[in-house]
């Protein structure tokens, strides 16, 4: 195949269409549809191409060279995130989640492993990844599922109560706690102990909180609320004093401003300006009119998807290679019945 001579690097997510005797193709198509929906959002990983063979589907994604923010979360304190870093990154996470929630998409697996960085040194911008557990929620019907990652699941998941956008907001509260302290607030000796801590809201805002500001603590307390209706929304969080204080540029407004020659462009502003001014329609673009140069695709990382929840029999077909295009109506609810 042909690729523009841009020297860009990509990652590949390789997913088997049939795993453990179950057909997973519809789940994969759902994830593709979510990525297509968010293709112009700078805080969600970009999907470049999709290929399908008889047994696998391969998603060619934007490569986030900084890796998971998990690495900084568990680092020694001198190498870990500073509160100022968490403020900036959390603002970006909330921008991405706010976009998804406005389109009735809930991620349902927000954790440090699913938030990537464009670079680690200097600290870059975030990219939200892995929409394999994402769902569509609406006011017409209730969605109840037991799914997610134990340390980050909301109380309503454990009690099999309706899932909503507030379910993601609980996970963001846990994520903020981990980013600020390097510790997981509800983690127990085993899964059952962890679930008990979540159900009983056993959490401390004193241990490991040296140097963490009061506004940051208040931010988390507005999210780690047992009743979903009591939690702040993504838009509420963006207006919270913790994210409003300090020199935190608003990427959506700064992108509309004229940048003076002597003004330094912060990474957050630069990412938004790229999205506004130079959207990528395809990885392959001519460099000049009537002239195209090509270069091989460089894959810098690849990973595979684990267990799936589909039970429909797989329809075998010949190996094919093609690019998929999906519109918003392709998004659909796919049942699930387990926690990783």
Protein Blocks (a to p, Z undefined) as FASTA:
>chain_A
ZZddehpacddddddfbgghiafklmmmmmmmmmmmmmmpmkbccdfbdcddfkbccddd
dddfklpfklmmmmcfklmccfklmmmmmmmmmmmmmmmmmnopafklacfklcccfbfb
dcdddddehjllgccddfkbccdddedjfklpcfklmnopacdfklmmmmmmmmmmmmmn
opafklcfblklmmmmmmnopacfkgopghiafklmmmmmmmmcfblklpccfklmmmpm
klmgcjdddfklmmmpccdfklccdfklmmmmmmmmmccfbfbdcfbghiacddddddfb
dcdddddfbfbdcdddddddddddddfklpccdddfbdZZ
